[in-house]
């Protein structure tokens, strides 16, 4: 769908330079998704793997974040192999709705209530990032935290349109449950993609 070089704005790798590759296609259907134009894969022309790798390799930051849409709708093995062969770190942001394909240096699992993660994804998660839209999402977050490995970093992130109302709840929750960290969409504060 699109690709751009920017600063990672969320989660454990926040503040680092990365080349983002946003793939078209998603059947998870989050009503608060800020990239709904990514949902219909047919609206976005296919791009050759070699072209994606060449574009990514042109930038000094040697990290590529594959996001969507839902990137695990596709077989990611050819892309991750070619990126890693060039010394480029591979990171993915996924709802986990489909089994993991590809070889990843970092897996950010961000489960959604609209389509639960495939059970095979949890062991791959380096980071669990749960979007908090309402109070019941804290329980949802804990259910998923119980399924990831002990070294997985745990993040709670306010849904952007409700951040002013939700942030005080997240702050108090993290203070009482310090295994969690706060994730902010810092790229939105910086007004960058």
N, C-alpha and C positions, 0 to 999 in steps of 0.2 A: 504494500500500500504506500509506504513512504520510508525513507531512510534519512537520517540527519546526525550530525556530530554535535554533541552538547555535553552538559554536565548531568550526571545521574542525580535526580532530585529526591529519591525516596529510599528508605530502608538502609540496610547495612553498608551499601556502597555509595551512599549519598555524598555528593561533593566531588566525585571523581569523573574524569573525562571518559566519555564512552560514545561509540557509534551505535545508534539505535536503528534497528530494523524492525519495522512494524508490519506484520503479515496480515493480509486480509483474510477474513473468514472467522466467524465466531457464532456458536449456537448456545452460548451460556445465557445471554440476554439480560444483563444487569440493567435495571431501569435507570440507574444513575451513571451509567457508563459515559465517559467524556469523549469517547471516540466511536460513537455508534456508526459512523461512516465506514468503519472497518468490518462490520458484520457480514456484508455480502461479498464473498470472495470473487464472484463473477464481475464485480465492478472494478477490479484491480488486475491489470495484466500480469502475467507470469514474468518473473525475472530469473535469468539463468544464475545458478549458484556461483559460477565463476565471476559473474559481473558483481554480485553482492560482495564477494570476497575481495575483489580488486578495489571496489569503492571503499570498503572498510580499511584496507591496507594503506590507503592514501593519507590517512590521518595519523598524527603522532601518538594519540592515545590508543594503545593496543588492547582494547576491550570492546567486545560487541555484545549488546543487550538485544536479544530476540524477544519481541513482545507482540502484542496483537491488539485486537482480535485474540484468538486462542492459538498460539503457535504449535501446540502439540496435536493439532488436526493433521499435521504433516510429518513426514519422516525427516527428522532433523539431522540424521547421521551424516549424509554427504556434506551438508553445510558446516557442521561442527568439525568434521575431519579436515576440511580444506582451510578453515580459519585457524585451527590449531597447528596445521602444517606450516603456516606463515608466522607462528608465534603470537597469535592473537588469542586472548583470553575469551572464553565463551560463557555468557551468562544468559539465563532465561527467566522471564516472568510469566507464570502460568497459573491458571485456575486449578490445574491438576485434573481437569475433567477427562483427560485421556492419558494412557500410559506414556511414560517418558521414552523418547527416542533421541538419539544423539549422545555425545559425550560432553558433559558440562563441567566447567570449573566452578560454577555457582548456580544453584537453583533456588529461585524465590517462588515459593508456593503461596498463592493468595486465593484461598478457597472462597467460593461463592455459594450462597444458599440456593441459587437458581438451578445449579447443576453440581452436585457434590463431587469431590475428587474421587478418582479411581484409587482404590486402596493401595495399589502398587507404587504410587507416587511418593508417599510419605517418607520412606527411607532415603530418598534422594534430596530432600529439602535441607538446604543450608540455612534457609531463612523462611519463617512463616510470617506473612504479613496479612493481617486481618483488617478489613475495612469496617469501621464502626459507623453504622447508620442510625441505629437506635439501641436502647438499653439491652435488648435481648441478644445483641451481637457479642456481648462479653461472654455469655454462656457458650455461644457458637465458637468463639475463639478458644475457650478452654477445652472444648471437645476435640478440636483439631490439634491443640498443643499436646494433648495426651497421646497423639498418634505419631508425632515426629520424633526423631532421635534426640538424645539428651544434649547434643552439641548444637542443635538447631537454634538460631537466634530468633527470638519472639518479638514481633512488632504489632502495635495497635496504631491504626492510622485513621483519622477522622475523614469521613466522606466530605469532600470539599464544600458542597453546598450547605452542609450542616455543621461545619467546623466550629463556628462560634458557640453553638449549643452543646456540641458533643465534646469539645476539647476539655472543659472542666471535668467531665465525667471520666475521660481517659486519664487525665492527670491524677485524679484521686485513685483510680483503679490501679495505676502503676505504682503509686506510693504504697498501697496496701499489698500489691502483688508484684514485687520487684523483679521477678523473672522476666517480666515484660518490659519493652522499651517503647518509646513514642517515635513514630515515623511521621514526618510532615512532608507534604508535597512542596519542597523548597523551590523547585523550578517554577512553580506558580507565583511564589513570592518574588522570585528574581525576574519574572516575566520572560522566560526562555522556554523553548519547546522541550 
